[in-house]
Amino acid sequence: MDKNFRVRVIIGLSMFIVALIGLYTFDSIPFKIIYGFFATMSIIELLSFFKKKFYAINVILAFFEIVFLICSTIFVARVDLDHFWYIILGVCGYDIFAYLFGKMFGGKIFKKSRPFPHVSKNKTWEGTFLGLATATLLVAIKISTQQSFPTDWMFLLCGPLALCGDLFESFLKRKFKVKDSNEIIIKNSFFKYIELLVGGSEGHGGFLDRVDSTAFTSTVLLIIILACFGL
């Protein structure tokens, strides 16, 4: 087991436990505060990219990512617990199982398996398909086993939207020529210790890498809800 994988597992489990405690205490207020902090740190990381590249297209991409982070914070602040579980199952289900299945089966079914070579070269067809299928199944089970509304089925989009959010951030980082979202800001001793909260040691991502899929997914769902059903 390589060091990168161990870090992902340990930090992932730790964050999941903290998230559960936050979700089920004081009307989810602690969780909403935590997410707001993650979004704020992600924006700080994003702004640090401009120390490396400052082109018009980069400004536009960064602007959209900041909008995603702000809108997702609004979504988290407003959504009820049952509906937010759809987000967790869909987004985390895709992220976790796409990574695991990619490690286990990548290249074994589809040779030279790289569906997005110019954006995210490490993704595989096997990981992508199985991650999406697992995320969709988890959300469908959650919907079918509780009292839900017909409109809840739109949360089946969580898996595909999580993939889109991940690809958007990968494209953004490629344009900025940044490998990990924290690779610039972590050089600052103050932020270095804050980044360790998400396992963001040098060479292993930061806050934006943890919430990119959630931010995009929540933003699109918020737009759909507002457009179709109002506040």
PLY file of the C-alpha trace (Angstrom):
ply
format ascii 1.0
element vertex 231
property float x
property float y
property float z
element edge 230
property int vertex1
property int vertex2
end_header
0.00 0.00 0.00
1.63 3.26 -1.11
1.86 6.31 1.15
-0.56 8.35 -0.97
-3.25 5.68 -0.64
-2.76 5.39 3.14
-3.11 9.15 3.53
-6.33 9.16 1.47
-7.85 6.33 3.54
-6.89 7.70 6.96
-7.91 11.29 6.22
-11.06 10.15 4.40
-12.24 8.11 7.38
-11.36 10.88 9.82
-13.26 13.48 7.79
-16.23 11.13 7.47
-16.43 10.69 11.27
-16.17 14.45 11.82
-18.85 15.03 9.16
-21.21 12.55 10.83
-20.78 14.21 14.21
-21.39 17.61 12.61
-24.46 16.41 10.71
-26.18 14.93 13.74
-25.48 17.65 16.31
-27.17 21.02 16.85
-29.31 20.90 13.71
-26.24 20.26 11.49
-24.86 23.72 12.28
-21.33 22.41 13.07
-21.23 20.66 9.69
-22.36 23.78 7.87
-19.64 25.80 9.60
-17.04 23.17 8.70
-18.10 23.18 5.06
-18.00 26.98 4.98
-14.44 26.80 6.32
-13.49 24.25 3.65
-14.98 26.46 0.93
-13.12 29.52 2.26
-9.81 27.65 2.35
-10.48 26.35 -1.17
-10.94 29.90 -2.44
-7.66 30.96 -0.76
-5.89 28.02 -2.44
-7.45 28.98 -5.76
-6.35 32.60 -5.52
-2.81 31.43 -4.78
-2.72 29.85 -8.26
-2.36 33.32 -9.75
1.18 33.49 -8.38
2.00 30.96 -11.07
-0.16 31.94 -14.07
-2.35 34.95 -14.81
-4.15 34.65 -18.15
-7.68 35.68 -19.11
-8.92 32.08 -19.41
-7.50 31.31 -15.97
-9.42 34.24 -14.46
-12.65 32.98 -16.04
-12.11 29.40 -14.83
-11.21 30.58 -11.32
-14.30 32.80 -11.26
-16.57 29.85 -12.05
-14.88 27.68 -9.41
-15.40 30.40 -6.80
-19.07 30.63 -7.81
-19.37 26.84 -7.35
-17.84 27.08 -3.88
-20.13 29.94 -2.80
-23.28 28.33 -4.23
-22.45 24.98 -2.65
-22.08 26.69 0.72
-25.54 28.22 0.25
-26.90 24.80 -0.71
-25.38 23.12 2.37
-26.76 25.88 4.60
-30.31 25.42 3.26
-30.72 21.72 2.49
-32.18 19.27 5.03
-30.28 16.26 6.35
-32.06 13.59 4.28
-31.38 15.39 1.03
-27.79 16.12 1.91
-27.25 12.39 2.39
-27.98 12.02 -1.32
-25.05 14.34 -1.99
-22.76 12.40 0.34
-23.70 9.02 -1.14
-23.55 10.24 -4.73
-20.40 12.36 -4.59
-18.39 10.36 -2.05
-19.65 7.11 -3.55
-18.30 8.13 -6.95
-15.01 9.54 -5.62
-14.21 6.55 -3.40
-15.29 3.72 -5.68
-13.94 5.26 -8.89
-10.57 5.47 -7.15
-10.74 1.94 -5.68
-12.07 0.26 -8.82
-9.57 2.17 -10.92
-6.75 0.83 -8.74
-8.16 -2.71 -8.85
-9.31 -3.05 -12.46
-7.80 -0.14 -14.37
-6.56 -1.35 -17.77
-7.68 -4.95 -17.23
-10.88 -4.66 -19.28
-10.11 -1.71 -21.55
-6.49 -1.73 -22.63
-4.78 1.66 -22.54
-7.74 2.70 -20.42
-7.69 6.51 -20.29
-11.07 8.21 -20.97
-9.81 11.76 -20.27
-6.10 11.73 -21.13
-5.81 15.48 -21.73
-7.57 16.49 -18.50
-7.09 13.74 -15.92
-4.65 11.12 -17.19
-4.98 8.84 -14.12
-8.70 8.12 -14.60
-9.63 4.78 -16.15
-12.73 3.57 -17.96
-13.20 0.80 -15.41
-12.95 3.15 -12.43
-15.21 5.75 -14.05
-17.97 3.34 -15.07
-17.97 1.34 -11.84
-17.72 4.50 -9.72
-20.72 6.04 -11.49
-22.72 2.80 -11.22
-21.98 2.46 -7.50
-22.84 6.10 -6.76
-26.13 5.83 -8.67
-27.01 2.58 -6.89
-26.30 4.05 -3.44
-28.50 7.10 -4.10
-31.28 4.94 -5.58
-31.27 2.68 -2.50
-31.41 5.69 -0.18
-34.35 7.18 -2.11
-36.28 3.91 -2.26
-35.87 3.09 1.43
-37.26 6.33 2.82
-40.29 8.53 2.36
-39.26 10.64 -0.58
-40.73 12.94 -3.23
-40.71 12.17 -6.97
-38.36 15.12 -7.43
-35.75 13.37 -5.25
-34.82 11.22 -8.22
-32.91 14.17 -9.64
-30.25 13.35 -7.04
-29.32 10.38 -9.22
-27.37 13.03 -11.11
-24.94 13.28 -8.20
-22.50 10.70 -9.57
-22.20 12.17 -13.09
-22.07 15.71 -11.66
-19.30 14.66 -9.26
-17.31 13.42 -12.25
-17.89 16.72 -14.07
-16.79 18.70 -11.02
-13.64 16.61 -10.68
-12.82 17.05 -14.37
-13.44 20.80 -14.20
-10.99 21.19 -11.33
-8.44 19.00 -13.13
-8.80 21.17 -16.23
-8.45 24.32 -14.13
-5.28 23.04 -12.46
-3.87 22.00 -15.82
-4.42 25.52 -17.16
-2.62 26.95 -14.12
0.04 24.20 -14.39
-0.67 23.20 -10.79
-0.56 19.54 -9.69
-2.16 19.81 -6.24
-4.51 22.56 -5.12
-2.28 23.44 -2.17
1.14 23.23 -3.83
1.66 27.01 -3.74
-0.07 28.05 -0.53
1.51 25.25 1.52
4.86 27.04 1.17
3.48 29.51 3.74
4.20 28.14 7.23
0.81 29.32 8.57
-1.22 27.59 5.87
1.03 24.53 5.96
-0.38 23.50 9.33
-3.97 24.28 8.33
-3.57 22.13 5.21
-2.60 19.17 7.39
-6.24 19.07 8.58
-7.14 17.43 5.25
-3.92 15.48 4.87
-2.69 18.18 2.54
1.00 17.54 2.96
3.25 18.59 0.11
2.52 16.44 -2.92
-0.95 15.42 -1.77
-3.76 17.88 -2.48
-5.59 20.31 -0.23
-9.06 21.61 0.58
-10.12 22.26 -3.03
-9.20 18.70 -3.97
-11.61 17.51 -1.25
-14.66 19.61 -2.15
-14.39 20.17 -5.93
-16.98 17.50 -6.80
-19.34 18.52 -3.99
-19.12 22.19 -5.00
-20.03 21.55 -8.64
-22.76 19.02 -7.82
-24.39 21.23 -5.18
-24.33 24.25 -7.49
-26.06 22.45 -10.36
-28.68 20.95 -8.03
-29.26 24.35 -6.43
-29.87 25.87 -9.86
-32.29 23.05 -10.78
-34.19 23.42 -7.50
-34.45 27.20 -7.81
-35.45 27.04 -11.49
-38.06 24.32 -11.07
-39.37 24.67 -7.55
-38.33 28.08 -6.25
-36.98 28.67 -2.75
0 1
1 2
2 3
3 4
4 5
5 6
6 7
7 8
8 9
9 10
10 11
11 12
12 13
13 14
14 15
15 16
16 17
17 18
18 19
19 20
20 21
21 22
22 23
23 24
24 25
25 26
26 27
27 28
28 29
29 30
30 31
31 32
32 33
33 34
34 35
35 36
36 37
37 38
38 39
39 40
40 41
41 42
42 43
43 44
44 45
45 46
46 47
47 48
48 49
49 50
50 51
51 52
52 53
53 54
54 55
55 56
56 57
57 58
58 59
59 60
60 61
61 62
62 63
63 64
64 65
65 66
66 67
67 68
68 69
69 70
70 71
71 72
72 73
73 74
74 75
75 76
76 77
77 78
78 79
79 80
80 81
81 82
82 83
83 84
84 85
85 86
86 87
87 88
88 89
89 90
90 91
91 92
92 93
93 94
94 95
95 96
96 97
97 98
98 99
99 100
100 101
101 102
102 103
103 104
104 105
105 106
106 107
107 108
108 109
109 110
110 111
111 112
112 113
113 114
114 115
115 116
116 117
117 118
118 119
119 120
120 121
121 122
122 123
123 124
124 125
125 126
126 127
127 128
128 129
129 130
130 131
131 132
132 133
133 134
134 135
135 136
136 137
137 138
138 139
139 140
140 141
141 142
142 143
143 144
144 145
145 146
146 147
147 148
148 149
149 150
150 151
151 152
152 153
153 154
154 155
155 156
156 157
157 158
158 159
159 160
160 161
161 162
162 163
163 164
164 165
165 166
166 167
167 168
168 169
169 170
170 171
171 172
172 173
173 174
174 175
175 176
176 177
177 178
178 179
179 180
180 181
181 182
182 183
183 184
184 185
185 186
186 187
187 188
188 189
189 190
190 191
191 192
192 193
193 194
194 195
195 196
196 197
197 198
198 199
199 200
200 201
201 202
202 203
203 204
204 205
205 206
206 207
207 208
208 209
209 210
210 211
211 212
212 213
213 214
214 215
215 216
216 217
217 218
218 219
219 220
220 221
221 222
222 223
223 224
224 225
225 226
226 227
227 228
228 229
229 230
